[in-house]
């Protein structure tokens, strides 16, 4: 009986050791749809008497981990109400990357101060796709992206924080959302 219990415990541990790496491997930060947080000349103070946290700018790096040429569209939304504030588009070459800052987006009028005149922080939503179907919907196929956001608090290198853009799982609701983002970008920029 003792031998059977030991065998069952060993079998359970073996199965668990196989499942844990599989579960961890599914928690990736790459997806056709990633999100992040942008700031531009933002000051935040969460309690009276505390020192404000001032963020000068956000740097975004978008990476293409595939051998495909992808269309990248990333849109800016105001926090907390979700107002659309603009969009930019680029081509991500196979295994390539592109990099932008919020200050550059504002200066290029891709972050619209007409749509969001006083906004200093919000949500970035980025999508990649391989084409557009006849109905105007995006074709994702095997498109993937990953990305990094760097919040810059001043000119010294140690005055920054870096984090990954978060990959979003595709389902019916998120597919609808990425097509809505594309429509907003087409309305703002024109067709790709």
C-alpha positions, 0 to 999 in steps of 0.5 A: 500500500505504501508503495502504491501511495509513493507511486501515485505521488511521483506520478502526480509530481511528474504530471504537474512538472509537465503542465507548469511549463506549458501554462507558463509558455502560454502567458506571452507578451506577443499578440496581434493586439498589445496594450500599454500606457502613455504619458506626456508632460504628465504629473500625478499626485495620489494624496495630499502632501505627497510629491507629484510624479512627473513623467516627461515622455513615453518611448515605444518600441514595436517588435516584429518576431515573425518573418512576415511584413506587417502593417502596424497601427497604434492608437492613443486613447484618453484616460479615464474616458477612452476618447480617441486621441489619434493614431499612427501607422507603419510597416514592420519589416520581417524581424524588424522594429520601429520606435516612437515617442509620445513627444514625436507623435504630438509634434507630428500631429498623430497624437491630436491636441485638437481631439484631446487638448489637455490630455497628458496620459492614457491607453495605447492600443497597437494592432498588426495585420497582414492585409484588409479583406473586401469588407474592410476588416483586418486579416491577422493570420500569423501576425504577431508583435511584441513591444516595450514602453519606457516612461521617461522622468527626466534626462538622466538614464536612471530616471525611467521605467521600462515594461513590456506592452501586454499581449491580448488574447484574441477572442470574438470581443477583442477581434471586434475591438481590433477592427474598431481600432483599425476603422478609427485609424483609417478615419484619422489617417486614411486607408493603408 
